[in-house]
């Protein structure tokens, strides 16, 4: 009975340390990913983005943005 309690306490401490290590690793990867994104070039105002924003409606597009496969009247 005493032996089982000691083994259980040791395994509980092991699990706690493993969980803490996992949290530290996840936070570290999150910070690293954030730093990578912060250094990424901003492409939201490039020529392609401006052209996409100024593009007219697609032929056959309704007001929801859905495009019909066959345009009526053809």
Buried (B, 14 or more C-beta within 10 A) or exposed (E): EEEEEEEEEEEEEEEEEEEEEEEEEEEEEEEEEEEEEEEEEEEEEEEEEEEEEEEEEEEBEEEEEEEEEEEEEE
